[in-house]
């Protein structure tokens, strides 16, 4: 929200950690990949699946936005003062 309200442009060149777009980026009629830009979530590879009782293998198949949702939901519970122990008593 802060990025949107401040008008921050979050579109960048594809980070080298993701993939080397230079191998695929070409313009013109025979282009295999004609964009070198995107919006990328920082530290998307830092997700801890075991914390959420998800196997690492299953976590690889989860959309990064779903992982971000899980982390955001957990931070919301934490900020509200709930612990894992408190939440265990409820269908959350």
Backbone atoms as SQL, in Angstrom:
CREATE TABLE atoms (id INTEGER PRIMARY KEY, chain TEXT, resi INTEGER, resn TEXT, atom TEXT, x REAL, y REAL, z REAL);
INSERT INTO atoms VALUES
  (1, 'A', 1, 'UNK', 'N', 0.817, -1.173, 0.000),
  (2, 'A', 1, 'UNK', 'CA', 0.000, 0.000, 0.000),
  (3, 'A', 1, 'UNK', 'C', 0.871, 1.251, 0.000),
  (4, 'A', 2, 'UNK', 'N', 1.927, 1.227, 0.791),
  (5, 'A', 2, 'UNK', 'CA', 2.810, 2.402, 0.856),
  (6, 'A', 2, 'UNK', 'C', 3.419, 2.704, -0.508),
  (7, 'A', 3, 'UNK', 'N', 3.771, 1.663, -1.239),
  (8, 'A', 3, 'UNK', 'CA', 4.332, 1.871, -2.578),
  (9, 'A', 3, 'UNK', 'C', 3.314, 2.529, -3.502),
  (10, 'A', 4, 'UNK', 'N', 2.076, 2.068, -3.432),
  (11, 'A', 4, 'UNK', 'CA', 1.030, 2.618, -4.294),
  (12, 'A', 4, 'UNK', 'C', 0.735, 4.065, -3.911),
  (13, 'A', 5, 'UNK', 'N', 0.534, 4.308, -2.625),
  (14, 'A', 5, 'UNK', 'CA', 0.151, 5.657, -2.198),
  (15, 'A', 5, 'UNK', 'C', 1.269, 6.673, -2.420),
  (16, 'A', 6, 'UNK', 'N', 2.526, 6.228, -2.399),
  (17, 'A', 6, 'UNK', 'CA', 3.633, 7.167, -2.634),
  (18, 'A', 6, 'UNK', 'C', 4.001, 7.261, -4.109),
  (19, 'A', 7, 'UNK', 'N', 3.341, 6.449, -4.957),
  (20, 'A', 7, 'UNK', 'CA', 3.619, 6.493, -6.390),
  (21, 'A', 7, 'UNK', 'C', 4.935, 5.845, -6.776),
  (22, 'A', 8, 'UNK', 'N', 5.429, 4.944, -5.933),
  (23, 'A', 8, 'UNK', 'CA', 6.712, 4.289, -6.206),
  (24, 'A', 8, 'UNK', 'C', 6.579, 3.322, -7.378),
  (25, 'A', 9, 'UNK', 'N', 7.518, 3.374, -8.284),
  (26, 'A', 9, 'UNK', 'CA', 7.567, 2.468, -9.424),
  (27, 'A', 9, 'UNK', 'C', 8.340, 1.217, -9.000),
  (28, 'A', 10, 'UNK', 'N', 7.663, 0.098, -8.902),
  (29, 'A', 10, 'UNK', 'CA', 8.282, -1.143, -8.424),
  (30, 'A', 10, 'UNK', 'C', 8.693, -2.065, -9.568),
  (31, 'A', 11, 'UNK', 'N', 8.591, -1.594, -10.791),
  (32, 'A', 11, 'UNK', 'CA', 8.978, -2.405, -11.940),
  (33, 'A', 11, 'UNK', 'C', 10.470, -2.194, -12.188),
  (34, 'A', 12, 'UNK', 'N', 11.194, -3.297, -12.262),
  (35, 'A', 12, 'UNK', 'CA', 12.648, -3.251, -12.449),
  (36, 'A', 12, 'UNK', 'C', 13.054, -4.241, -13.528),
  (37, 'A', 13, 'UNK', 'N', 14.323, -4.159, -13.918),
  (38, 'A', 13, 'UNK', 'CA', 14.856, -5.207, -14.781),
  (39, 'A', 13, 'UNK', 'C', 14.843, -6.506, -13.989),
  (40, 'A', 14, 'UNK', 'N', 14.731, -7.612, -14.689),
  (41, 'A', 14, 'UNK', 'CA', 14.711, -8.922, -14.032),
  (42, 'A', 14, 'UNK', 'C', 16.010, -9.090, -13.249),
  (43, 'A', 15, 'UNK', 'N', 15.931, -9.346, -11.938),
  (44, 'A', 15, 'UNK', 'CA', 17.146, -9.511, -11.128),
  (45, 'A', 15, 'UNK', 'C', 17.959, -10.725, -11.579),
  (46, 'A', 16, 'UNK', 'N', 19.263, -10.588, -11.518),
  (47, 'A', 16, 'UNK', 'CA', 20.160, -11.682, -11.932),
  (48, 'A', 16, 'UNK', 'C', 19.916, -12.949, -11.115),
  (49, 'A', 17, 'UNK', 'N', 19.469, -12.776, -9.845),
  (50, 'A', 17, 'UNK', 'CA', 19.218, -13.957, -8.999),
  (51, 'A', 17, 'UNK', 'C', 18.065, -14.789, -9.545),
  (52, 'A', 18, 'UNK', 'N', 17.151, -14.159, -10.281),
  (53, 'A', 18, 'UNK', 'CA', 15.989, -14.870, -10.823),
  (54, 'A', 18, 'UNK', 'C', 16.372, -15.641, -12.073),
  (55, 'A', 19, 'UNK', 'N', 16.803, -14.924, -13.090),
  (56, 'A', 19, 'UNK', 'CA', 17.326, -15.544, -14.304),
  (57, 'A', 19, 'UNK', 'C', 18.008, -14.473, -15.126),
  (58, 'A', 20, 'UNK', 'N', 18.892, -14.915, -15.993),
  (59, 'A', 20, 'UNK', 'CA', 19.617, -13.987, -16.852),
  (60, 'A', 20, 'UNK', 'C', 18.787, -13.729, -18.098),
  (61, 'A', 21, 'UNK', 'N', 18.053, -12.607, -18.097),
  (62, 'A', 21, 'UNK', 'CA', 17.169, -12.310, -19.224),
  (63, 'A', 21, 'UNK', 'C', 17.956, -12.089, -20.514),
  (64, 'A', 22, 'UNK', 'N', 19.243, -11.776, -20.394),
  (65, 'A', 22, 'UNK', 'CA', 20.049, -11.502, -21.585),
  (66, 'A', 22, 'UNK', 'C', 20.152, -12.726, -22.502),
  (67, 'A', 23, 'UNK', 'N', 19.998, -13.921, -21.927),
  (68, 'A', 23, 'UNK', 'CA', 20.048, -15.148, -22.739),
  (69, 'A', 23, 'UNK', 'C', 18.809, -15.283, -23.621),
  (70, 'A', 24, 'UNK', 'N', 17.716, -14.689, -23.210),
  (71, 'A', 24, 'UNK', 'CA', 16.434, -14.887, -23.886),
  (72, 'A', 24, 'UNK', 'C', 15.864, -13.615, -24.508),
  (73, 'A', 25, 'UNK', 'N', 16.332, -12.465, -24.041),
  (74, 'A', 25, 'UNK', 'CA', 15.750, -11.192, -24.448),
  (75, 'A', 25, 'UNK', 'C', 16.191, -10.800, -25.852),
  (76, 'A', 26, 'UNK', 'N', 15.229, -10.658, -26.716),
  (77, 'A', 26, 'UNK', 'CA', 15.470, -10.176, -28.076),
  (78, 'A', 26, 'UNK', 'C', 14.240, -9.393, -28.484),
  (79, 'A', 27, 'UNK', 'N', 14.442, -8.407, -29.296),
  (80, 'A', 27, 'UNK', 'CA', 13.304, -7.656, -29.827),
  (81, 'A', 27, 'UNK', 'C', 13.134, -8.029, -31.289),
  (82, 'A', 28, 'UNK', 'N', 12.013, -7.718, -31.827),
  (83, 'A', 28, 'UNK', 'CA', 11.759, -7.990, -33.232),
  (84, 'A', 28, 'UNK', 'C', 10.798, -9.144, -33.426),
  (85, 'A', 29, 'UNK', 'N', 10.605, -9.526, -34.693),
  (86, 'A', 29, 'UNK', 'CA', 9.624, -10.552, -35.048),
  (87, 'A', 29, 'UNK', 'C', 9.970, -11.938, -34.510),
  (88, 'A', 30, 'UNK', 'N', 11.247, -12.266, -34.383),
  (89, 'A', 30, 'UNK', 'CA', 11.651, -13.604, -33.943),
  (90, 'A', 30, 'UNK', 'C', 12.016, -13.645, -32.456),
  (91, 'A', 31, 'UNK', 'N', 11.490, -12.695, -31.692),
  (92, 'A', 31, 'UNK', 'CA', 11.843, -12.599, -30.272),
  (93, 'A', 31, 'UNK', 'C', 11.306, -13.802, -29.501),
  (94, 'A', 32, 'UNK', 'N', 12.182, -14.417, -28.699),
  (95, 'A', 32, 'UNK', 'CA', 11.763, -15.504, -27.802),
  (96, 'A', 32, 'UNK', 'C', 11.178, -14.916, -26.524),
  (97, 'A', 33, 'UNK', 'N', 11.733, -13.788, -26.127),
  (98, 'A', 33, 'UNK', 'CA', 11.277, -13.119, -24.904),
  (99, 'A', 33, 'UNK', 'C', 11.526, -11.638, -25.128),
  (100, 'A', 34, 'UNK', 'N', 10.469, -10.854, -25.202),
  (101, 'A', 34, 'UNK', 'CA', 10.648, -9.459, -25.591),
  (102, 'A', 34, 'UNK', 'C', 10.502, -8.471, -24.443),
  (103, 'A', 35, 'UNK', 'N', 10.704, -8.942, -23.229),
  (104, 'A', 35, 'UNK', 'CA', 10.648, -8.040, -22.088),
  (105, 'A', 35, 'UNK', 'C', 11.754, -8.378, -21.110),
  (106, 'A', 36, 'UNK', 'N', 12.309, -7.362, -20.531),
  (107, 'A', 36, 'UNK', 'CA', 13.337, -7.548, -19.505),
  (108, 'A', 36, 'UNK', 'C', 12.905, -6.906, -18.195),
  (109, 'A', 37, 'UNK', 'N', 11.603, -6.605, -18.084),
  (110, 'A', 37, 'UNK', 'CA', 11.064, -5.886, -16.941),
  (111, 'A', 37, 'UNK', 'C', 10.044, -6.730, -16.190),
  (112, 'A', 38, 'UNK', 'N', 9.871, -6.446, -14.912),
  (113, 'A', 38, 'UNK', 'CA', 8.856, -7.138, -14.137),
  (114, 'A', 38, 'UNK', 'C', 8.768, -6.583, -12.724),
  (115, 'A', 39, 'UNK', 'N', 7.776, -7.044, -12.007),
  (116, 'A', 39, 'UNK', 'CA', 7.620, -6.710, -10.598),
  (117, 'A', 39, 'UNK', 'C', 7.996, -7.940, -9.782),
  (118, 'A', 40, 'UNK', 'N', 8.960, -7.810, -8.914),
  (119, 'A', 40, 'UNK', 'CA', 9.489, -8.969, -8.203),
  (120, 'A', 40, 'UNK', 'C', 9.414, -8.770, -6.699),
  (121, 'A', 41, 'UNK', 'N', 9.015, -9.816, -6.006),
  (122, 'A', 41, 'UNK', 'CA', 8.925, -9.793, -4.548),
  (123, 'A', 41, 'UNK', 'C', 10.304, -10.117, -3.989),
  (124, 'A', 42, 'UNK', 'N', 10.836, -9.207, -3.198),
  (125, 'A', 42, 'UNK', 'CA', 12.147, -9.401, -2.593),
  (126, 'A', 42, 'UNK', 'C', 12.109, -10.580, -1.615),
  (127, 'A', 43, 'UNK', 'N', 13.133, -11.398, -1.632),
  (128, 'A', 43, 'UNK', 'CA', 13.292, -12.538, -0.717),
  (129, 'A', 43, 'UNK', 'C', 12.181, -13.579, -0.849),
  (130, 'A', 44, 'UNK', 'N', 11.619, -13.726, -2.039),
  (131, 'A', 44, 'UNK', 'CA', 10.560, -14.723, -2.264),
  (132, 'A', 44, 'UNK', 'C', 11.072, -16.139, -2.008),
  (133, 'A', 45, 'UNK', 'N', 12.383, -16.319, -2.104),
  (134, 'A', 45, 'UNK', 'CA', 12.974, -17.642, -1.883),
  (135, 'A', 45, 'UNK', 'C', 13.275, -17.913, -0.409),
  (136, 'A', 46, 'UNK', 'N', 12.911, -17.002, 0.474),
  (137, 'A', 46, 'UNK', 'CA', 13.210, -17.154, 1.905),
  (138, 'A', 46, 'UNK', 'C', 12.037, -17.757, 2.688),
  (139, 'A', 47, 'UNK', 'N', 11.016, -18.240, 2.011),
  (140, 'A', 47, 'UNK', 'CA', 9.838, -18.816, 2.656),
  (141, 'A', 47, 'UNK', 'C', 10.231, -20.046, 3.477),
  (142, 'A', 48, 'UNK', 'N', 9.719, -20.151, 4.702),
  (143, 'A', 48, 'UNK', 'CA', 10.013, -21.292, 5.587),
  (144, 'A', 48, 'UNK', 'C', 8.797, -22.214, 5.612),
  (145, 'A', 49, 'UNK', 'N', 8.755, -23.218, 4.740),
  (146, 'A', 49, 'UNK', 'CA', 7.569, -24.066, 4.649),
  (147, 'A', 49, 'UNK', 'C', 7.307, -24.872, 5.918),
  (148, 'A', 50, 'UNK', 'N', 8.351, -25.290, 6.612),
  (149, 'A', 50, 'UNK', 'CA', 8.166, -26.126, 7.805),
  (150, 'A', 50, 'UNK', 'C', 7.459, -25.352, 8.918),
  (151, 'A', 51, 'UNK', 'N', 7.655, -24.045, 8.972),
  (152, 'A', 51, 'UNK', 'CA', 6.956, -23.220, 9.962),
  (153, 'A', 51, 'UNK', 'C', 5.449, -23.334, 9.785),
  (154, 'A', 52, 'UNK', 'N', 5.007, -23.493, 8.528),
  (155, 'A', 52, 'UNK', 'CA', 3.580, -23.606, 8.224),
  (156, 'A', 52, 'UNK', 'C', 3.141, -25.061, 8.042),
  (157, 'A', 53, 'UNK', 'N', 3.989, -25.997, 8.442),
  (158, 'A', 53, 'UNK', 'CA', 3.709, -27.435, 8.322),
  (159, 'A', 53, 'UNK', 'C', 3.456, -27.847, 6.865),
  (160, 'A', 54, 'UNK', 'N', 4.241, -27.275, 5.977),
  (161, 'A', 54, 'UNK', 'CA', 4.183, -27.603, 4.556),
  (162, 'A', 54, 'UNK', 'C', 5.509, -28.229, 4.177),
  (163, 'A', 55, 'UNK', 'N', 5.462, -29.317, 3.445),
  (164, 'A', 55, 'UNK', 'CA', 6.711, -29.956, 3.056),
  (165, 'A', 55, 'UNK', 'C', 7.450, -29.058, 2.054),
  (166, 'A', 56, 'UNK', 'N', 8.783, -29.071, 2.083),
  (167, 'A', 56, 'UNK', 'CA', 9.540, -28.274, 1.111),
  (168, 'A', 56, 'UNK', 'C', 9.160, -28.599, -0.336),
  (169, 'A', 57, 'UNK', 'N', 8.876, -29.856, -0.589),
  (170, 'A', 57, 'UNK', 'CA', 8.484, -30.260, -1.949),
  (171, 'A', 57, 'UNK', 'C', 7.162, -29.605, -2.359),
  (172, 'A', 58, 'UNK', 'N', 6.183, -29.632, -1.447),
  (173, 'A', 58, 'UNK', 'CA', 4.898, -28.988, -1.736),
  (174, 'A', 58, 'UNK', 'C', 5.056, -27.469, -1.853),
  (175, 'A', 59, 'UNK', 'N', 5.932, -26.904, -1.030),
  (176, 'A', 59, 'UNK', 'CA', 6.130, -25.453, -1.041),
  (177, 'A', 59, 'UNK', 'C', 6.655, -24.964, -2.388),
  (178, 'A', 60, 'UNK', 'N', 7.427, -25.784, -3.070),
  (179, 'A', 60, 'UNK', 'CA', 7.945, -25.398, -4.384),
  (180, 'A', 60, 'UNK', 'C', 6.821, -25.201, -5.400),
  (181, 'A', 61, 'UNK', 'N', 5.689, -25.862, -5.161),
  (182, 'A', 61, 'UNK', 'CA', 4.568, -25.791, -6.094),
  (183, 'A', 61, 'UNK', 'C', 3.592, -24.656, -5.775),
  (184, 'A', 62, 'UNK', 'N', 3.767, -24.031, -4.611),
  (185, 'A', 62, 'UNK', 'CA', 2.869, -22.958, -4.196),
  (186, 'A', 62, 'UNK', 'C', 3.274, -21.661, -4.899),
  (187, 'A', 63, 'UNK', 'N', 2.278, -20.960, -5.387),
  (188, 'A', 63, 'UNK', 'CA', 2.504, -19.660, -6.012),
  (189, 'A', 63, 'UNK', 'C', 3.159, -18.717, -4.998),
  (190, 'A', 64, 'UNK', 'N', 4.172, -17.948, -5.390),
  (191, 'A', 64, 'UNK', 'CA', 4.826, -17.025, -4.452),
  (192, 'A', 64, 'UNK', 'C', 3.849, -16.056, -3.784),
  (193, 'A', 65, 'UNK', 'N', 2.773, -15.687, -4.477),
  (194, 'A', 65, 'UNK', 'CA', 1.792, -14.792, -3.867),
  (195, 'A', 65, 'UNK', 'C', 1.044, -15.487, -2.733),
  (196, 'A', 66, 'UNK', 'N', 0.837, -16.805, -2.847),
  (197, 'A', 66, 'UNK', 'CA', 0.198, -17.552, -1.762),
  (198, 'A', 66, 'UNK', 'C', 1.130, -17.635, -0.564),
  (199, 'A', 67, 'UNK', 'N', 2.420, -17.819, -0.817),
  (200, 'A', 67, 'UNK', 'CA', 3.391, -17.838, 0.285),
  (201, 'A', 67, 'UNK', 'C', 3.413, -16.486, 0.978),
  (202, 'A', 68, 'UNK', 'N', 3.382, -15.423, 0.189),
  (203, 'A', 68, 'UNK', 'CA', 3.370, -14.077, 0.749),
  (204, 'A', 68, 'UNK', 'C', 2.108, -13.863, 1.589),
  (205, 'A', 69, 'UNK', 'N', 0.978, -14.377, 1.114),
  (206, 'A', 69, 'UNK', 'CA', -0.271, -14.273, 1.875),
  (207, 'A', 69, 'UNK', 'C', -0.137, -14.981, 3.224),
  (208, 'A', 70, 'UNK', 'N', 0.407, -16.191, 3.239),
  (209, 'A', 70, 'UNK', 'CA', 0.580, -16.929, 4.497),
  (210, 'A', 70, 'UNK', 'C', 1.449, -16.137, 5.473),
  (211, 'A', 71, 'UNK', 'N', 2.563, -15.605, 4.973),
  (212, 'A', 71, 'UNK', 'CA', 3.462, -14.845, 5.842),
  (213, 'A', 71, 'UNK', 'C', 2.781, -13.583, 6.365),
  (214, 'A', 72, 'UNK', 'N', 2.028, -12.909, 5.512),
  (215, 'A', 72, 'UNK', 'CA', 1.336, -11.684, 5.918),
  (216, 'A', 72, 'UNK', 'C', 0.255, -11.993, 6.949),
  (217, 'A', 73, 'UNK', 'N', -0.486, -13.080, 6.716),
  (218, 'A', 73, 'UNK', 'CA', -1.519, -13.480, 7.681),
  (219, 'A', 73, 'UNK', 'C', -0.877, -13.801, 9.032),
  (220, 'A', 74, 'UNK', 'N', 0.248, -14.512, 9.009),
  (221, 'A', 74, 'UNK', 'CA', 0.917, -14.850, 10.268),
  (222, 'A', 74, 'UNK', 'C', 1.388, -13.593, 10.987),
  (223, 'A', 75, 'UNK', 'N', 1.973, -12.652, 10.251),
  (224, 'A', 75, 'UNK', 'CA', 2.424, -11.399, 10.875),
  (225, 'A', 75, 'UNK', 'C', 1.250, -10.633, 11.486),
  (226, 'A', 76, 'UNK', 'N', 0.094, -10.719, 10.849),
  (227, 'A', 76, 'UNK', 'CA', -1.110, -10.068, 11.368),
  (228, 'A', 76, 'UNK', 'C', -1.502, -10.677, 12.711),
  (229, 'A', 77, 'UNK', 'N', -1.496, -12.012, 12.784),
  (230, 'A', 77, 'UNK', 'CA', -1.799, -12.686, 14.053),
  (231, 'A', 77, 'UNK', 'C', -0.780, -12.311, 15.117),
  (232, 'A', 78, 'UNK', 'N', 0.499, -12.307, 14.732),
  (233, 'A', 78, 'UNK', 'CA', 1.567, -11.957, 15.671),
  (234, 'A', 78, 'UNK', 'C', 1.391, -10.542, 16.203),
  (235, 'A', 79, 'UNK', 'N', 1.122, -9.612, 15.294),
  (236, 'A', 79, 'UNK', 'CA', 0.932, -8.217, 15.700),
  (237, 'A', 79, 'UNK', 'C', -0.273, -8.048, 16.621),
  (238, 'A', 80, 'UNK', 'N', -1.252, -8.933, 16.477),
  (239, 'A', 80, 'UNK', 'CA', -2.449, -8.882, 17.335),
  (240, 'A', 80, 'UNK', 'C', -2.219, -9.578, 18.676),
  (241, 'A', 81, 'UNK', 'N', -1.037, -10.162, 18.864),
  (242, 'A', 81, 'UNK', 'CA', -0.713, -10.786, 20.146),
  (243, 'A', 81, 'UNK', 'C', -1.033, -12.270, 20.241),
  (244, 'A', 82, 'UNK', 'N', -1.415, -12.885, 19.118),
  (245, 'A', 82, 'UNK', 'CA', -1.713, -14.317, 19.138),
  (246, 'A', 82, 'UNK', 'C', -0.423, -15.117, 18.966),
  (247, 'A', 83, 'UNK', 'N', -0.353, -16.237, 19.655),
  (248, 'A', 83, 'UNK', 'CA', 0.774, -17.153, 19.504),
  (249, 'A', 83, 'UNK', 'C', 0.287, -18.424, 18.811),
  (250, 'A', 84, 'UNK', 'N', 1.226, -19.230, 18.368),
  (251, 'A', 84, 'UNK', 'CA', 0.862, -20.504, 17.747),
  (252, 'A', 84, 'UNK', 'C', 0.053, -21.352, 18.729),
  (253, 'A', 85, 'UNK', 'N', 0.454, -21.307, 19.997),
  (254, 'A', 85, 'UNK', 'CA', -0.224, -22.087, 21.030),
  (255, 'A', 85, 'UNK', 'C', -1.689, -21.637, 21.187),
  (256, 'A', 86, 'UNK', 'N', -1.909, -20.326, 21.213),
  (257, 'A', 86, 'UNK', 'CA', -3.275, -19.801, 21.338),
  (258, 'A', 86, 'UNK', 'C', -4.124, -20.184, 20.123),
  (259, 'A', 87, 'UNK', 'N', -3.531, -20.103, 18.955),
  (260, 'A', 87, 'UNK', 'CA', -4.278, -20.387, 17.729),
  (261, 'A', 87, 'UNK', 'C', -4.589, -21.868, 17.557),
  (262, 'A', 88, 'UNK', 'N', -3.786, -22.718, 18.179),
  (263, 'A', 88, 'UNK', 'CA', -3.970, -24.155, 18.040),
  (264, 'A', 88, 'UNK', 'C', -5.338, -24.611, 18.559),
  (265, 'A', 89, 'UNK', 'N', -5.885, -23.860, 19.510),
  (266, 'A', 89, 'UNK', 'CA', -7.188, -24.209, 20.096),
  (267, 'A', 89, 'UNK', 'C', -8.356, -23.854, 19.196),
  (268, 'A', 90, 'UNK', 'N', -8.104, -23.144, 18.116),
  (269, 'A', 90, 'UNK', 'CA', -9.174, -22.668, 17.253),
  (270, 'A', 90, 'UNK', 'C', -8.954, -23.139, 15.822),
  (271, 'A', 91, 'UNK', 'N', -10.052, -23.290, 15.085),
  (272, 'A', 91, 'UNK', 'CA', -9.954, -23.612, 13.666),
  (273, 'A', 91, 'UNK', 'C', -9.637, -22.305, 12.938),
  (274, 'A', 92, 'UNK', 'N', -8.386, -22.099, 12.692),
  (275, 'A', 92, 'UNK', 'CA', -7.933, -20.838, 12.101),
  (276, 'A', 92, 'UNK', 'C', -7.429, -21.079, 10.692);
